[in-house]
C-alpha cells in the first residue's frame, strides 16, 4: 500500500495497514525526510522538492514510486490528490487499486454545483443559490443580477473549494464584485479552478455531516452525525458526535437524505455528506466530500467501527457487514480538537520551526492521532495541523472534562500551538452549554479583543523546557548504552537514516 500523503493521516493509514498485515510505502518531499510517517512505513520514497506542486501533487512521481516499490494499491488520505478524479483514474489505468470512490463519482460530487443538482434530483433540499458557476467572461452586470436573484446575505463559493478556501461572505451589494474577484483568485491558487457560484447564507445554521460507507454491491450505510459548527473563518477546528441539536427522529431523516444522495451518485468507499441545519429543524444539502474526513475519529470512537479498515476491505471487493442500526446509535460522546502549529495570540499565525519535545496526552478515553516527533521541523509548505486529540466519555460533560485534562497534559516544545486556545474553549460557557452555530467562534474571538490565551506562566514554561532537556539527555545516554549491547540491527537502522538524509 502506497500512502500518497504525509503527516498524521499517513501515520493513521500506516497503522491500519499494519493491523491488516499490509506492507506500506511512504512518500516524502525534501523537508519531510525526517517525518514520522517516513519512519513508520516499511519503505519510503523521495518524490521531490518541498512545494506540493513539485512533490505530493505530482501524479507521475507517485505512480513511479508505486511501480518502483511493487505497490499494488494507493491510499490518498485527505487533501492533496484525494479528491482528484484524474489521479484516481491514473491509478486505475496503471493497474493500482485506488482506496476511494470511482473517478466518475469524484467528478460528479467534486463539483459543488453538480453535486447540488444530484441532491435536488434525489429529493434532498439544497440551500438556494445559482445552479451553474459563472463563466470567466461573465460581466459585472450578470454577476450582480444573479446575486439579486439569490438574495443577501450570500456566500461566494469556489466550485472546487474546500476548507474555507475560495469562500467569501457578502452582506450587501456594494462588496459583491470585490468578493467575487478575491474568491476567484484564492480558488485559482488553491485548486487551479477559478469557477465560483453563489449560495444564500443562512443566518445562524449549524454544520452537521453524515459519514457514509458504500460497497461495490450497492449497499450504503450512513453513520451517526458529526457536529462541525465550531469553525474559524469557515475552517473546522473542533468536531464532536453526536450533535446536541439532533434528535433521534431528525437523525433518521438526515441520514436517509444522505443515503439518497450517495446512491444517486453511485458512491463507494468512505464519504461524507454535509448539511446546514436551520434553527427550525430544516436541513439543506451543502456538499459531499469524496474522501476520508479529517474528523473521522469521532465517528470511530462512538461506533467502534474502523473506517480506514473498511475503506480497504471495500476496495478489496468485500460486502459491508455493518449493522445499520449500530452505525446510527452512538455510544457515549466524542470530541476532537485539531492541534495546529499556530499562535492563537498572534491571530493564529503559522508557527513553523523545530519541535524540541513532544509529550502526547494519554489515559482512558483519549486518542492522539499525531504526525510529528521531537527533532522534526514543521515546514511552511503545508497545512499547519500537527495532530488531532480526541476524547471519549459516556456523556458530553465528561468528554469535555476529559479533553481539558488531556490538553493540559499535551506538551509541544519549540513552537506555538493552538492548545491554549482549546483550553480556553473547553470552559467557554456557550460552548459548554451547546449554544453555538457556525458564526459563534468568529464572534466570540472578536469579542476578546486580543486577550491572551496563554495559561502557563514563564516559570512554568521554563520548568517544562528543563524537564524536556533532561528527558532528551536521559534518552540519548540510555540509548547509547543499550546500543552497545544490541545486535547488528542497529547498523541497519543507522544506514536507513543516512539514506533518508540523502
C-alpha positions in Angstrom: 0.0 0.0 0.0 1.5 3.3 -1.1 0.2 6.3 1.0 0.1 9.3 -1.2 0.1 11.8 1.7 2.0 12.9 4.7 1.6 13.9 8.3 -0.9 12.5 10.8 -3.2 10.9 8.1 -0.3 9.0 6.6 0.5 7.7 10.1 -3.1 6.8 10.7 -3.3 4.8 7.4 0.1 3.1 8.1 -1.3 1.9 11.5 -4.4 0.4 9.8 -2.3 -1.4 7.2 -0.1 -2.8 9.9 -3.1 -4.2 11.7 -4.3 -5.8 8.5 -0.9 -7.3 7.6 -0.3 -4.9 4.6 3.2 -3.6 3.9 3.3 0.2 3.5 5.2 2.7 1.3 5.6 6.3 2.4 6.4 9.2 0.1 8.2 12.3 1.2 9.5 15.7 0.0 12.8 17.3 0.9 11.5 18.9 4.1 9.8 15.6 5.2 12.9 13.4 5.2 12.7 13.0 9.0 9.0 13.0 9.3 7.2 10.5 11.4 5.3 8.8 8.5 8.6 8.2 6.8 10.0 6.4 9.9 6.8 4.4 10.5 6.4 2.9 7.0 8.1 -0.2 5.7 9.6 1.6 2.8 9.9 5.3 1.9 10.5 7.0 -1.5 11.6 10.6 -2.1 9.3 12.3 -4.6 10.7 15.8 -5.0 11.2 19.3 -3.5 9.1 20.6 -0.7 6.5 22.7 -2.5 3.4 20.4 -3.0 3.3 21.2 -6.8 6.7 19.5 -7.1 6.0 16.5 -4.8 2.7 15.5 -3.2 0.7 16.8 -6.2 2.9 15.1 -8.8 0.8 12.2 -10.1 3.7 10.9 -12.2 6.1 10.7 -9.3 3.6 9.0 -7.1 3.0 6.3 -9.8 6.7 5.9 -10.3 7.1 5.3 -6.6 4.4 2.7 -6.6 6.0 0.9 -9.6 9.5 1.1 -8.0 8.3 -0.5 -4.8 5.9 -3.0 -6.2 2.9 -1.4 -4.5 -0.5 -2.6 -5.8 -2.8 -0.1 -4.0 -2.8 3.6 -3.3 -4.5 5.4 -0.4 -4.8 9.1 -1.0 -5.7 10.2 2.6 -7.3 13.6 2.6 -6.1 16.8 0.9 -3.6 16.9 -2.0 -4.9 14.5 -4.6 -7.5 12.7 -2.5 -10.5 14.2 -4.5 -8.7 14.4 -7.8 -10.5 12.2 -10.4 -7.5 12.3 -12.7 -5.4 10.8 -10.0 -7.9 8.1 -9.2 -8.2 7.3 -13.0 -4.4 7.3 -13.4 -4.1 4.8 -10.5 -6.7 2.5 -12.1 -5.0 2.8 -15.6 -1.7 1.8 -14.0 -3.2 -1.3 -12.5 -3.3 0.0 -9.0 -6.3 -0.2 -6.6 -7.4 3.3 -5.6 -8.6 3.2 -2.0 -11.6 5.5 -2.5 -14.6 6.1 -4.8 -14.6 5.8 -8.6 -13.3 8.6 -10.8 -16.8 9.1 -12.1 -18.2 9.6 -8.5 -15.4 12.0 -7.7 -16.2 14.1 -10.7 -19.9 14.0 -10.1 -19.7 15.1 -6.5 -16.5 17.2 -6.7 -18.3 20.0 -8.5 -20.3 21.9 -5.9 -22.9 22.9 -8.5 -23.0 19.4 -10.0 -23.5 17.9 -6.5 -26.3 20.3 -5.8 -28.1 19.1 -8.9 -27.7 15.5 -7.9 -29.1 16.2 -4.4 -32.1 18.0 -6.0 -32.8 15.1 -8.2 -32.6 12.8 -5.2 -35.3 14.9 -3.5 -33.0 16.5 -0.9 -33.3 20.2 -0.3 -30.4 22.5 -1.1 -29.6 26.0 0.1 -30.9 28.5 -2.5 -28.2 29.5 -4.9 -27.0 29.6 -8.5 -27.4 26.4 -10.5 -24.3 26.9 -12.6 -20.9 28.5 -11.9 -20.1 31.8 -13.5 -18.1 31.8 -16.8 -14.8 33.5 -16.7 -16.2 36.1 -19.1 -19.3 36.9 -17.0 -19.9 40.6 -16.9 -20.3 42.6 -13.7 -24.0 43.1 -14.6 -24.6 39.4 -14.9 -22.9 38.8 -11.6 -24.9 41.5 -9.8 -28.2 40.3 -11.3 -27.5 36.7 -10.2 -26.8 37.8 -6.7 -30.0 39.8 -6.6 -32.0 36.7 -7.6 -30.3 34.6 -4.8 -30.7 37.4 -2.2 -28.5 38.8 0.5 -26.6 37.9 2.6 -24.9 35.3 0.4 -21.7 33.4 0.1 -19.4 33.4 -2.9 -18.0 29.8 -3.1 -15.4 28.1 -5.2 -16.9 25.2 -7.2 -13.8 23.1 -6.5 -13.4 24.6 -3.0 -13.0 23.2 0.5 -11.6 24.1 3.9 -12.9 27.6 3.6 -10.7 28.5 0.7 -12.3 30.4 -2.2 -15.2 31.5 0.0 -16.3 35.0 0.9 -19.4 36.3 2.8 -21.2 39.2 1.2 -23.7 41.2 3.3 -24.5 44.0 0.8 -24.3 44.6 -3.0 -21.5 47.1 -2.7 -19.0 44.5 -1.6 -20.1 41.8 -4.1 -17.7 42.3 -7.0 -14.6 42.6 -4.8 -15.6 39.4 -3.0 -16.0 37.6 -6.3 -12.6 38.7 -7.5 -10.9 37.7 -4.2 -12.7 34.3 -4.1 -11.7 33.6 -7.7 -8.1 34.5 -7.1 -7.9 32.3 -4.0 -9.7 29.4 -5.7 -7.3 29.6 -8.6 -4.3 29.4 -6.4 -5.6 26.7 -4.2 -7.4 24.4 -6.7 -6.4 25.5 -10.1 -10.0 26.4 -10.9 -11.4 30.0 -10.6 -15.1 29.0 -11.1 -17.4 30.3 -8.3 -21.1 30.3 -7.6 -23.5 32.0 -5.1 -25.3 30.4 -2.2 -27.7 32.1 0.1 -26.2 32.4 3.6 -28.4 31.1 6.4 -28.2 33.4 9.5 -27.5 31.0 12.4 -27.1 27.5 11.0 -25.3 24.5 12.4 -23.0 22.5 10.3 -24.0 18.8 10.5 -22.5 16.0 8.5 -23.2 12.3 7.9 -20.4 9.8 7.4 -21.1 7.1 4.8 -19.6 3.8 3.7 -20.7 2.3 0.4 -19.6 -1.0 -1.1 -19.3 -2.3 -4.6 -22.6 -4.2 -4.3 -24.9 -1.3 -3.9 -25.1 -1.1 -0.1 -24.7 2.3 1.6 -24.6 2.7 5.4 -25.0 6.1 7.0 -23.5 6.8 10.4 -24.4 9.0 13.3 -23.9 12.7 12.6 -20.9 14.8 13.4 -21.3 18.3 14.8 -18.9 20.6 12.9 -20.2 24.1 13.7 -17.1 25.3 15.6 -15.3 27.0 12.8 -12.8 29.8 12.4 -13.2 31.6 9.1 -15.1 28.6 7.6 -12.4 26.2 8.7 -13.5 23.4 11.2 -11.4 23.3 14.4 -13.5 21.2 16.7 -15.8 18.3 15.9 -18.0 16.1 18.0 -20.5 13.3 17.8 -23.4 13.2 18.4 -24.8 16.7 18.0 -26.8 18.2 20.8 -29.2 19.7 18.2 -30.1 16.4 16.5 -32.9 14.3 17.9 -33.1 10.6 17.0 -36.0 11.3 14.7 -34.1 14.1 12.9 -31.0 11.9 12.7 -33.0 9.3 10.8 -34.3 11.9 8.3 -30.8 13.5 7.7 -29.2 10.0 7.4 -31.9 8.9 4.9 -31.3 12.1 2.8 -27.5 11.5 2.8 -28.1 7.9 1.8 -30.3 9.0 -1.1 -27.6 11.4 -2.4 -24.9 8.8 -2.2 -27.0 6.3 -4.1 -27.8 8.8 -6.8 -24.1 9.3 -7.3 -23.3 5.6 -7.4 -20.9 6.1 -4.5 -18.5 3.6 -3.0 -15.9 3.8 -0.2 -15.9 6.3 2.6 -17.5 9.7 2.0 -19.3 12.5 3.9 -22.4 14.5 3.1 -22.5 17.9 4.7 -25.7 19.7 5.7 -26.7 23.1 7.1 -29.2 22.7 9.9 -31.5 25.8 10.4 -32.9 26.8 13.8 -36.4 25.5 12.9 -35.0 22.0 12.2 -34.9 22.3 8.4 -31.8 20.9 6.8 -30.1 21.6 3.5 -27.6 19.7 1.4 -24.3 21.6 1.4 -21.7 19.4 -0.4 -20.1 15.9 -0.4 -16.5 15.1 0.5 -15.4 12.2 -1.6 -12.7 11.0 0.7 -11.9 10.1 4.3 -12.6 13.2 6.5 -10.1 14.8 8.9 -12.7 14.3 11.7 -13.4 10.6 11.1 -12.0 9.6 14.5 -15.0 10.9 16.4 -17.3 8.6 14.4 -15.0 5.7 15.1 -15.0 6.5 18.8 -18.8 6.5 19.2 -19.4 3.4 17.0 -16.2 1.3 17.5 -16.1 0.9 13.7 -12.7 1.4 11.9 -13.4 3.4 8.8 -10.0 3.0 7.3 -10.1 -0.8 7.7 -13.5 -0.7 5.9 -12.1 1.6 3.1 -9.5 -1.1 2.4 -11.9 -4.0 2.7 -14.4 -2.3 0.3 -11.6 -1.8 -2.2 -10.9 -5.5 -2.0 -14.5 -6.2 -3.0 -15.8 -7.1 0.4 -19.5 -6.6 1.2 -20.4 -4.3 4.0 -21.5 -6.3 7.1 -22.1 -3.3 9.4 -25.5 -3.3 11.2 -27.2 0.0 10.1 -28.8 0.4 13.5 -25.4 0.2 15.2 -23.9 2.8 12.9 -26.7 5.3 13.8 -26.7 4.6 17.5 -23.9 6.4 19.2 -22.3 5.0 22.3 -21.1 7.9 24.5 -19.8 11.2 23.2 -16.6 12.1 21.4 -14.9 15.4 20.8 -11.9 16.2 18.6 -9.5 19.2 18.7 -7.3 19.9 15.7 -4.0 21.0 17.0 -2.2 23.4 14.7 1.3 24.9 14.7 -0.2 28.3 15.0 0.0 31.1 17.6 -3.5 31.9 18.9 -2.2 35.1 20.5 -1.0 36.4 17.1 -4.2 35.9 15.2 -3.5 32.2 14.6 -0.4 33.0 12.5 1.6 29.9 11.5 4.3 28.9 13.9 6.8 26.7 11.9 10.0 25.6 13.4 11.9 22.9 15.2 9.9 20.8 17.7 12.2 20.2 20.7 10.0 17.9 22.6 6.5 16.3 22.4 4.6 14.6 25.2 1.2 13.4 23.9 -1.7 13.0 26.2 -2.9 9.6 27.0 -5.1 7.7 29.5 -8.7 6.3 29.4 -10.8 7.6 26.6 -8.0 9.6 24.9 -6.8 9.1 21.4 -4.0 11.0 19.8 -3.6 11.0 16.0 -0.2 12.7 15.8 2.1 13.3 12.9 5.2 14.9 14.4 8.1 13.9 16.6 10.8 15.7 18.6 13.5 16.9 16.2 11.1 17.4 13.3 10.9 20.9 11.8 7.4 22.0 11.0 7.6 23.3 7.4 5.9 26.3 5.9 4.7 24.5 2.8 1.7 22.6 4.1 -1.3 22.8 6.3 -0.2 23.6 9.8 -2.1 20.8 11.6 0.3 18.6 13.6 -2.1 16.3 15.5 -5.7 15.6 16.4 -6.7 15.0 20.0 -9.8 13.0 20.6 -11.6 12.5 23.9 -14.4 10.0 24.5 -16.7 9.5 27.6 -20.2 8.4 28.4 -21.6 11.9 28.3 -20.7 15.2 26.7 -19.9 16.8 30.0 -17.5 14.0 30.9 -15.9 14.2 27.4 -15.3 17.9 27.9 -13.6 17.3 31.3 -11.5 14.5 29.8 -10.5 16.7 26.9 -9.4 19.5 29.2 -7.4 17.1 31.3 -5.7 15.8 28.1 -5.0 19.2 26.7 -3.2 20.1 30.0 -1.0 17.0 29.6 -0.2 17.7 26.0 3.2 19.4 25.6 4.8 20.6 22.4 8.1 22.5 22.9 9.8 24.7 20.4 6.8 26.1 18.6 3.5 27.7 19.5 0.3 25.6 19.1 -3.4 26.1 19.5 -3.5 24.1 22.7 -4.0 27.2 24.9 -6.9 28.3 22.7 -8.6 24.9 23.1 -8.1 25.0 26.9 -10.0 28.3 26.9 -12.7 26.9 24.7 -13.4 23.9 26.9 -14.6 26.3 29.6 -16.3 28.9 27.4 -19.9 29.0 28.8 -21.8 29.0 25.4 -19.6 26.2 24.1 -20.0 24.1 27.2 -23.8 24.6 27.1 -24.0 23.8 23.4 -25.3 27.3 22.5 -23.4 27.7 19.2 -23.7 27.8 15.4 -21.2 28.4 12.6 -20.9 32.1 13.4 -20.2 31.5 17.1 -16.4 31.2 17.2 -15.6 34.2 14.9 -17.9 36.3 17.0 -16.6 35.3 20.4 -13.0 35.6 19.2 -13.7 39.1 18.0 -15.2 40.0 21.4 -12.0 39.0 23.2 -10.2 42.0 21.6 -6.8 40.3 21.6 -6.8 38.9 25.1 -4.1 36.2 25.6 -5.0 32.5 25.6 -1.8 31.6 27.4 -2.3 29.8 30.6 1.3 28.9 31.5 3.5 31.4 33.4 7.0 31.9 32.3 8.4 29.9 35.3 6.2 27.0 34.3 7.4 27.2 30.7 11.0 27.2 31.9 10.3 24.2 34.1 8.9 22.3 31.1 11.9 23.2 29.0 14.3 21.9 31.7 12.2 18.7 32.0 12.3 18.2 28.3 16.1 18.7 28.2 16.6 16.2 31.0 14.4 13.7 29.2 16.3 14.1 26.0 19.6 13.7 27.7 18.4 10.5 29.5 17.1 9.0 26.3 20.4 9.8 24.5 22.6 8.3 27.2 20.4 5.3 27.8 20.1 4.8 24.0 23.9 4.9 23.6 24.3 2.4 26.5 21.8 0.0 25.1 23.1 0.2 21.5 26.4 -1.3 22.7 24.5 -4.4 23.8 22.3 -4.5 20.7 22.6 -6.8 17.7 23.6 -5.7 14.2 20.1 -4.4 13.6 21.3 -1.0 14.8 23.6 -0.8 11.8 20.6 -1.3 9.5 18.7 1.5 11.3 21.7 3.9 11.1 22.1 3.1 7.4 18.5 3.8 6.7 18.6 7.2 8.5 21.7 8.1 6.4 19.9 7.2 3.3 16.9 9.3 4.2 19.1 12.3 4.9 20.4 11.9 1.4 
